[in-house]
Amino acid sequence: MDQRKISTPLAIQTFISALAEEFQEEHLTPAMEFRSLDAWSSMQALLLIARVNEDFEVVLSEDDLRNCKTIEDLFQCVQNYQS
């Protein structure tokens, strides 16, 4: 998969698309709490960390995940690492 950089106005949608693919969910929004998704599990957390690393070249920590509540929080965390 192509390395994606989060830098354009549509970047949140790019990020959401990657998560939707990973979670096999069609309708994700920035305000959704990712832990409330049916697919969420400790294994899914590891897969999410790997996916973000692969797609956006950012390594999220367990603390990063713990401190994020919504998909937008995750997006902001990734963006902060890329700045």
C-alpha positions as CSV (number, residue, x, y, z in Angstrom):
1,M,0.0,0.0,0.0
2,D,1.2,3.5,-0.7
3,Q,2.6,5.6,2.1
4,R,0.0,8.2,3.0
5,K,0.9,11.6,4.5
6,I,-1.8,13.4,6.4
7,S,-1.5,17.0,5.2
8,T,-4.5,17.9,3.0
9,P,-8.0,19.0,3.9
10,L,-9.3,15.6,2.9
11,A,-6.8,13.9,5.1
12,I,-9.2,13.0,7.8
13,Q,-11.2,11.1,5.2
14,T,-8.1,9.3,4.1
15,F,-7.5,8.3,7.7
16,I,-11.1,7.2,8.2
17,S,-10.9,5.1,5.0
18,A,-7.9,3.3,6.3
19,L,-9.6,2.6,9.6
20,A,-12.8,1.6,7.9
21,E,-10.9,-1.0,5.9
22,E,-9.0,-2.2,9.0
23,F,-12.2,-2.5,11.1
24,Q,-14.3,-3.8,8.2
25,E,-16.8,-1.0,8.9
26,E,-18.5,1.1,6.2
27,H,-19.7,4.1,8.2
28,L,-17.1,5.6,10.4
29,T,-17.1,9.3,11.5
30,P,-14.5,11.4,13.3
31,A,-16.7,11.6,16.4
32,M,-17.1,7.8,16.8
33,E,-15.5,6.1,19.8
34,F,-13.4,3.5,18.2
35,R,-13.5,1.2,21.2
36,S,-17.2,0.9,20.9
37,L,-16.9,-0.7,17.4
38,D,-18.0,-4.4,17.3
39,A,-14.6,-5.3,15.9
40,W,-12.6,-3.7,18.7
41,S,-10.4,-6.0,20.8
42,S,-6.8,-6.1,22.1
43,M,-5.8,-7.8,18.9
44,Q,-7.5,-5.1,16.8
45,A,-5.5,-2.5,18.8
46,L,-2.3,-4.2,17.7
47,L,-3.5,-4.4,14.1
48,L,-4.5,-0.7,14.3
49,I,-1.0,0.3,15.5
50,A,0.5,-1.8,12.6
51,R,-1.8,-0.2,10.0
52,V,-1.1,3.3,11.1
53,N,2.6,2.5,11.0
54,E,2.3,1.0,7.5
55,D,0.1,3.7,6.0
56,F,1.2,6.8,7.8
57,E,4.7,6.0,9.0
58,V,3.7,6.7,12.7
59,V,4.2,4.3,15.5
60,L,1.4,4.7,18.1
61,S,2.1,3.6,21.6
62,E,-0.3,1.9,24.0
63,D,-0.5,5.2,25.9
64,D,-1.5,7.0,22.6
65,L,-4.4,4.6,22.2
66,R,-5.3,4.8,25.8
67,N,-5.4,8.6,25.6
68,C,-7.5,8.7,22.5
69,K,-11.3,8.3,22.7
70,T,-12.5,9.1,19.2
71,I,-11.3,8.5,15.6
72,E,-10.6,12.2,15.4
73,D,-8.4,11.9,18.5
74,L,-6.4,9.2,16.8
75,F,-6.2,11.3,13.7
76,Q,-4.9,14.3,15.7
77,C,-2.4,12.0,17.5
78,V,-1.0,10.8,14.1
79,Q,-0.9,14.3,12.8
80,N,1.0,15.5,15.8
81,Y,3.7,12.8,15.2
82,Q,3.9,13.9,11.5
83,S,4.5,17.6,12.4
